[in-house]
Protein backbone atom coordinates (compact mmCIF):
# COMPACT_ATOMS: atom_id res chain seq x y z
CA UNK A 1 0.00 0.00 0.00
CA UNK A 2 1.40 3.46 -0.89
CA UNK A 3 1.67 6.27 1.63
CA UNK A 4 -1.12 8.38 0.06
CA UNK A 5 -3.51 5.48 0.54
CA UNK A 6 -2.39 4.79 4.11
CA UNK A 7 -2.83 8.34 5.38
CA UNK A 8 -6.61 8.56 4.90
CA UNK A 9 -7.02 5.25 6.72
CA UNK A 10 -4.89 6.38 9.65
CA UNK A 11 -6.70 9.73 9.76
CA UNK A 12 -10.10 8.07 9.79
CA UNK A 13 -8.97 5.71 12.54
CA UNK A 14 -7.62 8.57 14.65
CA UNK A 15 -10.90 10.43 14.34
CA UNK A 16 -13.03 7.36 15.10
CA UNK A 17 -11.11 6.00 18.10
CA UNK A 18 -12.11 8.77 20.55
CA UNK A 19 -15.71 8.48 19.42
CA UNK A 20 -15.68 4.72 19.97
CA UNK A 21 -15.19 5.28 23.65
CA UNK A 22 -18.36 7.35 23.68
CA UNK A 23 -20.56 4.55 22.30
CA UNK A 24 -23.76 4.05 24.29
CA UNK A 25 -23.52 1.14 26.76
CA UNK A 26 -25.63 -1.96 26.12
CA UNK A 27 -29.12 -1.71 27.56
CA UNK A 28 -31.03 -4.91 28.25
CA UNK A 29 -34.62 -4.70 27.00
CA UNK A 30 -35.68 -6.09 30.38
CA UNK A 31 -34.29 -2.96 32.03
CA UNK A 32 -35.36 -0.46 29.37
CA UNK A 33 -38.87 1.05 29.46
CA UNK A 34 -40.84 1.04 26.23
CA UNK A 35 -40.40 4.27 24.31
CA UNK A 36 -43.36 6.49 23.52
CA UNK A 37 -44.18 6.57 19.82
CA UNK A 38 -46.81 8.42 17.84
CA UNK A 39 -46.82 5.46 15.44
CA UNK A 40 -47.35 2.78 18.09
CA UNK A 41 -50.93 2.03 16.92
CA UNK A 42 -49.58 1.42 13.40
CA UNK A 43 -46.73 -0.79 14.57
CA UNK A 44 -47.03 -4.61 14.74
CA UNK A 45 -49.73 -5.68 17.20
CA UNK A 46 -49.80 -9.26 18.48
CA UNK A 47 -52.81 -9.42 20.82
CA UNK A 48 -56.04 -7.63 21.77
CA UNK A 49 -58.19 -7.90 24.90
CA UNK A 50 -61.03 -6.18 26.74
CA UNK A 51 -60.60 -4.58 30.16
CA UNK A 52 -64.24 -3.86 30.87
CA UNK A 53 -65.25 -1.37 28.16
CA UNK A 54 -61.60 -0.51 27.43
CA UNK A 55 -59.64 -2.27 24.67
CA UNK A 56 -55.98 -3.10 25.29
CA UNK A 57 -53.44 -4.03 22.59
CA UNK A 58 -49.86 -5.33 22.96
CA UNK A 59 -47.08 -5.54 20.41
CA UNK A 60 -43.42 -5.12 19.60
CA UNK A 61 -40.81 -3.30 21.67
CA UNK A 62 -43.00 -3.32 24.76
CA UNK A 63 -45.77 -1.27 23.20
CA UNK A 64 -49.09 -1.46 25.06
CA UNK A 65 -51.99 0.69 23.89
CA UNK A 66 -55.48 1.27 25.23
CA UNK A 67 -58.64 2.75 23.74
CA UNK A 68 -61.78 4.01 25.46
CA UNK A 69 -63.71 4.74 22.25
CA UNK A 70 -63.97 1.27 20.66
CA UNK A 71 -60.61 1.55 18.91
CA UNK A 72 -61.04 4.92 17.21
CA UNK A 73 -58.17 6.52 19.15
CA UNK A 74 -55.35 5.00 21.18
CA UNK A 75 -53.15 6.02 24.08
CA UNK A 76 -49.82 4.42 24.95
CA UNK A 77 -49.34 2.83 28.37
CA UNK A 78 -46.32 3.11 30.66
CA UNK A 79 -44.40 -0.18 30.35
CA UNK A 80 -41.15 -1.04 32.21
CA UNK A 81 -39.63 -3.25 29.46
CA UNK A 82 -38.95 -3.08 25.73
CA UNK A 83 -39.43 -6.80 25.09
CA UNK A 84 -41.83 -7.85 22.34
CA UNK A 85 -45.21 -8.70 23.88
CA UNK A 86 -47.43 -11.39 22.37
CA UNK A 87 -50.47 -11.98 24.62
CA UNK A 88 -52.72 -10.12 27.07
CA UNK A 89 -55.72 -11.00 29.22
CA UNK A 90 -57.94 -9.17 31.71
CA UNK A 91 -60.07 -11.38 33.96
CA UNK A 92 -61.66 -8.20 35.36
CA UNK A 93 -62.06 -4.61 34.26
CA UNK A 94 -59.03 -3.39 36.23
CA UNK A 95 -56.58 -6.26 36.59
CA UNK A 96 -54.74 -7.78 33.65
CA UNK A 97 -51.56 -9.58 32.58
CA UNK A 98 -49.38 -9.46 29.47
CA UNK A 99 -46.53 -11.79 28.45
CA UNK A 100 -43.88 -11.99 25.79
CA UNK A 101 -40.27 -12.49 24.82
CA UNK A 102 -37.47 -12.73 27.36
CA UNK A 103 -39.80 -14.61 29.72
CA UNK A 104 -41.68 -11.43 30.61
CA UNK A 105 -44.88 -11.36 32.68
CA UNK A 106 -46.37 -7.89 33.25
CA UNK A 107 -49.30 -6.87 35.47
CA UNK A 108 -51.69 -3.91 35.44
CA UNK A 109 -54.09 -2.84 38.19
CA UNK A 110 -55.56 0.17 36.37
CA UNK A 111 -57.14 -1.32 33.23
CA UNK A 112 -53.89 -1.30 31.26
CA UNK A 113 -52.78 2.28 31.80
CA UNK A 114 -49.62 1.37 33.73
CA UNK A 115 -47.72 -1.90 34.14
CA UNK A 116 -45.21 -3.55 36.46
CA UNK A 117 -43.00 -6.58 35.88
CA UNK A 118 -43.78 -9.69 37.92
CA UNK A 119 -41.41 -12.17 36.25
CA UNK A 120 -38.78 -12.38 33.52
CA UNK A 121 -36.50 -15.04 32.09
CA UNK A 122 -33.60 -14.10 34.33
CA UNK A 123 -35.74 -14.46 37.45
CA UNK A 124 -37.29 -17.71 36.21
CA UNK A 125 -33.84 -19.10 35.45
CA UNK A 126 -32.83 -18.49 39.05
CA UNK A 127 -35.98 -19.93 40.63
CA UNK A 128 -36.52 -23.11 38.61
CA UNK A 129 -33.33 -25.04 39.60
CA UNK A 130 -33.84 -24.38 43.31
CA UNK A 131 -37.55 -25.21 43.11
CA UNK A 132 -36.98 -28.53 41.34
CA UNK A 133 -33.97 -29.48 43.46
CA UNK A 134 -36.23 -29.18 46.50
CA UNK A 135 -38.92 -31.33 44.86
CA UNK A 136 -36.34 -33.94 43.88
CA UNK A 137 -35.00 -34.10 47.43
CA UNK A 138 -38.51 -34.74 48.73
CA UNK A 139 -39.15 -37.52 46.20
CA UNK A 140 -42.00 -35.62 44.56
CA UNK A 141 -40.48 -36.02 41.08
CA UNK A 142 -40.63 -39.81 41.12
CA UNK A 143 -37.82 -42.37 40.66
CA UNK A 144 -34.24 -41.15 40.86
CA UNK A 145 -33.51 -41.63 37.15
CA UNK A 146 -36.62 -39.69 36.08
CA UNK A 147 -35.89 -37.01 38.65
CA UNK A 148 -32.31 -36.63 37.41
CA UNK A 149 -33.46 -36.33 33.80
CA UNK A 150 -35.96 -33.62 34.70
CA UNK A 151 -33.36 -31.72 36.72
CA UNK A 152 -30.99 -31.81 33.74
CA UNK A 153 -33.71 -30.31 31.51
CA UNK A 154 -34.57 -27.64 34.05
CA UNK A 155 -30.92 -26.66 34.49
CA UNK A 156 -30.45 -26.50 30.72
CA UNK A 157 -33.42 -24.17 30.34
CA UNK A 158 -32.29 -22.07 33.30
CA UNK A 159 -28.87 -21.77 31.70
CA UNK A 160 -30.45 -20.16 28.64
CA UNK A 161 -31.38 -17.15 30.74
CA UNK A 162 -34.06 -14.94 29.21
CA UNK A 163 -33.95 -16.67 25.83
CA UNK A 164 -37.33 -18.44 25.97
CA UNK A 165 -40.56 -16.49 25.52
CA UNK A 166 -43.97 -16.80 27.09
CA UNK A 167 -46.54 -17.08 24.29
CA UNK A 168 -49.86 -16.82 26.10
CA UNK A 169 -51.46 -15.97 29.44
CA UNK A 170 -54.94 -16.55 30.86
CA UNK A 171 -56.57 -16.03 34.26
CA UNK A 172 -59.68 -17.71 35.64
CA UNK A 173 -60.09 -14.79 38.06
CA UNK A 174 -57.93 -12.10 39.64
CA UNK A 175 -55.87 -14.70 41.52
CA UNK A 176 -55.43 -17.87 39.46
CA UNK A 177 -53.73 -17.98 36.08
CA UNK A 178 -51.24 -19.72 33.79
CA UNK A 179 -48.51 -18.42 31.50
CA UNK A 180 -47.21 -20.81 28.82
CA UNK A 181 -44.49 -20.66 26.21
CA UNK A 182 -41.64 -22.24 24.29
CA UNK A 183 -40.26 -25.70 25.08
CA UNK A 184 -43.00 -26.57 27.59
CA UNK A 185 -42.45 -23.38 29.59
CA UNK A 186 -45.37 -23.09 32.01
CA UNK A 187 -45.92 -21.22 35.28
CA UNK A 188 -48.98 -20.91 37.53
CA UNK A 189 -50.00 -18.33 40.11
CA UNK A 190 -52.71 -18.49 42.75
CA UNK A 191 -52.06 -15.10 44.32
CA UNK A 192 -52.43 -12.70 41.43
CA UNK A 193 -48.82 -13.02 40.33
CA UNK A 194 -47.13 -12.21 43.63
CA UNK A 195 -45.51 -15.61 43.17
CA UNK A 196 -45.22 -17.83 40.09
CA UNK A 197 -44.78 -21.60 40.42
CA UNK A 198 -43.12 -23.69 37.67
CA UNK A 199 -45.36 -26.45 36.26
CA UNK A 200 -42.77 -27.87 33.90
CA UNK A 201 -43.28 -31.35 35.39
CA UNK A 202 -47.08 -31.20 35.29
CA UNK A 203 -47.68 -31.60 31.54
CA UNK A 204 -47.82 -34.76 29.44
CA UNK A 205 -45.48 -33.25 26.86
CA UNK A 206 -42.44 -35.55 26.73
CA UNK A 207 -40.97 -33.87 23.64
CA UNK A 208 -41.18 -30.44 25.31
CA UNK A 209 -43.16 -29.01 22.40
CA UNK A 210 -43.98 -25.30 22.34
CA UNK A 211 -47.17 -24.30 24.15
CA UNK A 212 -48.92 -21.63 22.06
CA UNK A 213 -52.19 -20.95 23.88
CA UNK A 214 -53.96 -21.53 27.19
CA UNK A 215 -57.63 -20.94 28.07
CA UNK A 216 -60.01 -21.62 30.92
CA UNK A 217 -63.64 -22.17 29.91
CA UNK A 218 -66.74 -24.08 30.95
CA UNK A 219 -65.15 -27.39 29.90
CA UNK A 220 -61.97 -26.73 31.92
CA UNK A 221 -58.40 -25.54 31.33
CA UNK A 222 -56.92 -26.32 27.88
CA UNK A 223 -53.48 -25.82 26.33
CA UNK A 224 -52.56 -26.27 22.64
CA UNK A 225 -49.24 -26.36 20.86
CA UNK A 226 -46.99 -27.96 18.29
CA UNK A 227 -47.64 -31.20 16.42
CA UNK A 228 -51.30 -31.47 17.35
CA UNK A 229 -50.66 -31.08 21.06
CA UNK A 230 -53.87 -30.58 23.09
CA UNK A 231 -53.71 -30.77 26.88
CA UNK A 232 -56.48 -30.56 29.49
CA UNK A 233 -56.02 -29.97 33.20
CA UNK A 234 -56.88 -32.84 35.50
CA UNK A 235 -57.71 -30.69 38.51
CA UNK A 236 -57.57 -33.60 40.94
CA UNK A 237 -54.14 -34.71 39.79
CA UNK A 238 -52.87 -31.18 39.14
CA UNK A 239 -51.55 -32.25 35.76
CA UNK A 240 -52.24 -31.39 32.13
CA UNK A 241 -53.14 -34.64 30.36
CA UNK A 242 -52.91 -35.17 26.58
CA UNK A 243 -56.00 -35.36 24.35
CA UNK A 244 -56.17 -36.68 20.79
CA UNK A 245 -57.83 -34.82 17.92
CA UNK A 246 -56.18 -37.13 15.31
CA UNK A 247 -54.51 -34.04 13.76
CA UNK A 248 -50.73 -33.72 13.95
CA UNK A 249 -50.28 -30.17 12.72
CA UNK A 250 -49.62 -27.22 15.00
CA UNK A 251 -52.46 -25.54 16.86
CA UNK A 252 -52.12 -21.80 17.47
CA UNK A 253 -55.19 -21.19 19.60
CA UNK A 254 -58.10 -22.52 21.63
CA UNK A 255 -61.37 -20.86 22.62
CA UNK A 256 -64.78 -21.87 23.84
CA UNK A 257 -68.39 -20.81 24.17
CA UNK A 258 -70.69 -22.76 26.47
CA UNK A 259 -69.86 -26.47 26.20
CA UNK A 260 -68.12 -26.03 22.84
CA UNK A 261 -64.31 -25.99 22.65
CA UNK A 262 -62.55 -25.10 19.38
CA UNK A 263 -58.85 -25.57 18.61
CA UNK A 264 -57.36 -24.05 15.45
CA UNK A 265 -54.08 -23.83 13.58
CA UNK A 266 -52.19 -24.61 10.39
CA UNK A 267 -53.74 -24.81 6.90
CA UNK A 268 -57.19 -23.73 8.03
CA UNK A 269 -57.58 -26.65 10.39
CA UNK A 270 -60.00 -26.39 13.29
CA UNK A 271 -61.63 -29.02 15.49
CA UNK A 272 -64.60 -28.86 17.87
CA UNK A 273 -65.55 -30.78 21.00
CA UNK A 274 -68.74 -30.57 23.06
CA UNK A 275 -67.85 -33.24 25.61
CA UNK A 276 -64.90 -31.61 27.39
CA UNK A 277 -62.38 -32.87 24.85
CA UNK A 278 -63.26 -36.57 24.81
CA UNK A 279 -64.25 -36.47 21.13
CA UNK A 280 -63.44 -34.03 18.31
CA UNK A 281 -64.97 -33.27 14.91
CA UNK A 282 -63.40 -31.27 12.11
CA UNK A 283 -64.76 -27.75 11.54
CA UNK A 284 -65.07 -26.79 7.88
CA UNK A 285 -63.43 -23.38 7.67
CA UNK A 286 -62.86 -23.21 3.90
CA UNK A 287 -59.40 -21.78 4.61
CA UNK A 288 -56.06 -22.97 3.29
CA UNK A 289 -53.81 -20.67 5.31
CA UNK A 290 -53.20 -20.76 9.03
CA UNK A 291 -55.90 -19.71 11.48
CA UNK A 292 -53.85 -17.43 13.70
CA UNK A 293 -56.37 -15.76 16.04
CA UNK A 294 -59.80 -16.19 17.55
CA UNK A 295 -62.15 -14.48 19.97
CA UNK A 296 -65.45 -14.99 21.77
CA UNK A 297 -67.95 -12.17 21.26
CA UNK A 298 -70.18 -10.80 23.99
CA UNK A 299 -73.19 -12.71 22.60
CA UNK A 300 -71.28 -16.01 22.72
CA UNK A 301 -70.58 -16.18 18.99
CA UNK A 302 -67.03 -16.82 17.79
CA UNK A 303 -64.69 -15.22 15.29
CA UNK A 304 -61.59 -16.74 13.71
CA UNK A 305 -58.97 -14.85 11.71
CA UNK A 306 -56.47 -16.24 9.23
CA UNK A 307 -52.91 -15.35 8.38
CA UNK A 308 -54.11 -13.63 5.19
CA UNK A 309 -56.78 -11.65 7.04
CA UNK A 310 -59.91 -13.62 6.22
CA UNK A 311 -62.47 -13.47 9.05
CA UNK A 312 -64.93 -16.24 9.92
CA UNK A 313 -67.98 -15.79 12.16
CA UNK A 314 -69.42 -18.78 13.97
CA UNK A 315 -72.50 -19.46 16.08
CA UNK A 316 -72.21 -19.96 19.83
CA UNK A 317 -72.10 -23.72 19.39
CA UNK A 318 -69.22 -23.41 16.91
CA UNK A 319 -71.01 -25.75 14.51
CA UNK A 320 -71.13 -23.43 11.50
CA UNK A 321 -68.76 -20.70 10.35
CA UNK A 322 -69.24 -18.28 7.48
CA UNK A 323 -66.72 -15.96 5.83
CA UNK A 324 -67.27 -12.24 6.32
CA UNK A 325 -66.98 -10.19 3.15
CA UNK A 326 -64.34 -7.54 3.69
CA UNK A 327 -63.29 -4.74 1.36
CA UNK A 328 -59.60 -5.11 2.18
CA UNK A 329 -58.46 -8.03 4.39
CA UNK A 330 -55.25 -7.46 6.35
CA UNK A 331 -52.91 -10.10 7.82
CA UNK A 332 -54.11 -10.96 11.31
CA UNK A 333 -52.28 -12.00 14.43
CA UNK A 334 -55.06 -10.81 16.78
CA UNK A 335 -58.81 -10.33 16.53
CA UNK A 336 -61.48 -8.87 18.81
CA UNK A 337 -65.23 -8.44 18.40
CA UNK A 338 -66.17 -4.78 18.26
CA UNK A 339 -69.51 -3.00 18.38
CA UNK A 340 -72.23 -4.55 16.24
CA UNK A 341 -70.74 -6.61 13.43
CA UNK A 342 -67.41 -4.72 13.47
CA UNK A 343 -64.21 -6.69 14.10
CA UNK A 344 -60.89 -5.25 15.27
CA UNK A 345 -57.82 -6.86 13.71
CA UNK A 346 -54.25 -6.53 14.97
CA UNK A 347 -51.25 -7.42 12.84
CA UNK A 348 -48.10 -6.19 11.17
CA UNK A 349 -49.91 -3.02 10.05
CA UNK A 350 -51.16 -2.14 13.51
CA UNK A 351 -54.84 -2.07 14.48
CA UNK A 352 -57.63 -1.82 11.95
CA UNK A 353 -61.43 -1.96 12.26
CA UNK A 354 -63.00 -4.33 9.75
CA UNK A 355 -66.70 -4.17 8.89
CA UNK A 356 -68.42 -6.63 6.55
CA UNK A 357 -69.72 -5.19 3.28
N, C-alpha and C positions, 0 to 999 in steps of 0.2 A: 504494500500500500504506500502511495507517495505521501509526502508531508501535507500538501494541500488537501488531501482527502482525510487525513488523520485529524487535522485541526478542528474542523466542524464537529467531529464526533466527540473530541475531548471537551470542546466548548459546551456542547449540548449536555454532556455528562456533568460538567461542573455546575451548570445552571440547574440541573434536575436534582442533584444530590441533596442540596439543602431543603428543597421542597419535599423530597421523599420522607424526611424526618417529620414533616408536618402532616402526613397522611392521617386521616381520621381513624381512630382505633376501632377494632371490630366490635360491633354491637350485636349481641344475641337477640333474635326476634322475641325470645321469651322475656327479655328485660327491656324491650323497646315498645312504648305505647304506639298504638295505631295512629297514623298521621291523618289529620283532617284533610278532606279532599272534596272540592265542589263536584267532582265527577264520580264520587263513590257510588251513586245510584245507577251509573252507566257502566260500572266496572263489573267483572264476573261475580255473580251471586250464586251460591250453592244451596241455600235452604231458606224457606219461608215458614213462619209460624204466626199464630194469633196469641196475643197477650190480652185477653178480654176483647175489647173493640179495637185495640191497637194491632198493627201488623209489624212484625220484626223480621228483618232479612240479615243473613250473614254471608260473608264472602272472603275474597282474597285479602291478604295483608292485614288481617285483623279488623276489617271493615264490618261494623254492625250498624244497621240503619233502622229507623222506626217511622211509621206513618200513622197519623191520627185522622186521616181523611180518605181512607180506603185505597191508599196507594197513589194518590194524586201528587202529593209532595212528601219529601223525605228529609229527616234530620239524622245526623250522624251521632252515634253514641260514643261515650268515653270508654275506651278499651285498653287494658294494661299490656297487651301483647300485639305483635305484628304477624303472628302466625296465621296461615290460611285457615279459615273456619269452614266447616262443611255441614254442620247440623245444628239445629236449635229446637227447643221444646219448652213450652210454658204449661205446666199443669194447672196453674191458676193465673189470674189476671196480672198479678204483681211479680211472682217468682218464676224464674226461668233459668235454663242452662244451655250453654253452647259448647261445642267441642270441635277439635280440628287437629291439624298437624302439630308435631312436636309434643304429642301426648297432652294437649291442653284441654282442661275443663274450666269453663268460666261460669260465673253465677251472677244473676241480677235480682235485686229485690224491689226494683222500681219500674217494672214493666219494660225493661230493656234500655232504659236511658243511661244507666251506668253499670259497669261490670267489675268484678273482682276475680282473681285467679284462685281456684281451689286445688288444682292439681296440674302438674306438667310431667313430661317424660323424665326429667332429671329427678324429680321427687319420687315418681313411681319406681324408677330404677334403684333408688335407695331403699324403698320400703319392701319391695317384693322379695328380695333374698332373705331378709330378716324374718318376714312373715312366714315364708315357706320353710325356712330352717326350723322355726318354732313348731310348725305343724308336723314336720318330719320327726322331730324329737319326741313328739307326743304320740306318734304312731298313726296320726289321722290321715296320712297319705298312703296307707296300705303297706304291702310288703316292701322290704328294704330295697330290692332291685328296682321296683316301680318308683319308689320314693326318690332314689338316687337319679333316675332318669329325668323325673320331673324337676328336681333341683338343678340339674345340668341345663335344662331348657330355660328355666327361670333366670339362672345366672347369665346365660347367653343373651337373653332379651334385655336384662338389666344392663349388661355391658354395652349395649347399643345406645344407651343414653336416651336422648329425646328423638331418636330416629323414627319410631313407629307412631302413626297417627291414630287418634280416635275417629271413627267414621259415622257414628250415630249416638244419640242420647235420647232417653225417654223416661219420664217419671209417671208413676201411678198416682202420686199426690205430691204434696210439698216436701215429703220426707224420703220416700222410697223411689229409687231410680237406678238404671243401668247405663253405663257407657261402654260401647263395644268398638273394636277396631281391627287393625291388621294383625295377622298371625295369632288369632284367637285371643287378642287383647280384650279383657273384660273386667270391669270393676263395678261394684255395687255400693250404694250408700243407703242407710236407713235413718240418717239424721240430717237430711237436707244438704249433704255434701261437706259437713264438718269433718267427716272421715270417709275415706273410700277404701273398700276392702277388695283385694284381688280375688277373682273367681276363675282364674286360669285353669284350675283343676276341676271345675264344676261344669264342664261342657263335654259332651260326647263328640269330640272333634279331634281324633287322633292325628290327623295330618296338619293340624294347626292352620286350617284354612282361614282366609280373611272373613271377618264378620261385618257385613255391610249395613244391616239395619236391625233395630230392635223396637218392638211395640208391645204394649199391654192393652188388651181389649177384653171383651166379654168372655171370649174363649180361653183367655190366659195370656201369659207372656210368650212371645215368639221372637226368634232370631233367624235371619237368613244370611247366606253368604255364597262363597265360591262353590262350584261343582255341584250345584243342586242342594247345598246344605240348608236344611230347615230344622231348627231346634225348638223344643217347647219345654217350658219350665215345669218340672215335677216339684211342686211346692213342698210336698212332704219330704222328699229326698234332697231338696235344695240342690237340684242338678238339672241342667238343660239336656234333655234326651233327644235323640235324632228321630226325625219323621221321614217318610219316603213319599215323594210325589211322582217318582219314576222318571223325573227329568234330571239330567246331569249337567245342565248349563248353569251359569251363575245367576243368582237372584240378587237384584239391587234393592228391593224394597218389600215391605209387608204392611198391610193395613186391614182394617176390619170395620164392619158395620153390623150391629146386632150379632147374630150367631155366625155370620159369614166372615171368613178370613181369606184374603187374596194375597198371593205372593207373585212377584213379577220380575222380569229380567231380560236376558239376551233374546234377540231375534223375535221380539214381540210376544214372547212366551209369558203366560200368566195361568195360574191354577187357583181353584177355589175349593174351600172346605166349609161344610156347615155342621160338622160333628167334631169340632175341636181338634182337627188335624188328623183324624183317624183315616179318612178317605179324601181323595182329591180328584177333581175333574178339570179338564182343560178349558180355559176361557178363550173364546174366539175373539181375538182383538183385531184381526185383519192387518196387523203391523208386521213388517219385516225387520225393522230396526229395533234397538233396545228400548225397553220401557224403563225410563230412568227416574221417574218421580210419580208420586200419587198422593192423594189427599181425600179426607172425608169431609163432605160439606155439612153445613149445619142441619140440613134436613135428612141427613143419613145417606144421601147419594154419594157416589164415588167419582173421582176423576183420576185418569192416568195420563201421563205425558211421555212422549217418546223423545229419543235423541234428536230427531229431525224437527220436533216441535208439533207433531200431531197430538191433538187432545181428544181423549175418549171420555164420555160421560156414561156412568152406569147407575142402575137402580140400587136401592138400599140392600137388596139381596145379592148384588153382584152377579146376577144371572145373565144380564144382557148389557152390552156396551155399544154405544153408537158414536161415530166420529163427528166431532163438531166441525162445521165449515168455517174456516178462518180465512181472512183476506190475505194475511202474510204470516204463516207459521214461523216461529223462531226456535232455535235449539233450546231444549229445556233440561235443566238439572234440578229445578224445583217448581212446584205448582201449588197454588192455594185458591180455594173457592172464594170469589169476591161477592159483591152484591148482585142479586138477581142471577142472571146466567153468565156474568162476567167471570173470567178466570185470570188470576195473576200468574205470570210465568217468570221465573228467574233463570238466568243462564249467562253465557259469555258476554252477552250484550247488555247485561244489567237486568232491570225489572221492567216488564211490559204488561199492560192490561190487554187481554184478548177477549173479544166479544164475538160470538157466532154471527154470521151474516143472516 
